[in-house]
Amino acid sequence: MTVFVSELSHRIKVTHNLHVKLEKMLRENHIEIPSHQREIIYCEMAEKSS
């Protein structure tokens, strides 16, 4: 989401407030937006003996 504000110092607060209101509206209307799912695969490798 792009936000244009008159003062740069207001940007974080305005962006946060918009995100909070948007999330609230989505939840109230039972709308889910899937987020990216990241899969992490962890393999522990045996150390080589010298």
KASUL-V662552 format. One record per pair of residues at least 12 apart in sequence whose C-alpha atoms are under 10 Angstrom apart, sorted by the first residue. I is the first residue (numbers start at 1). J is the second residue. If there is no record, write none. Layout:
((I;J) (I;J))
This chain:
((1;15) (1;18) (1;19) (2;15) (3;15) (3;18))
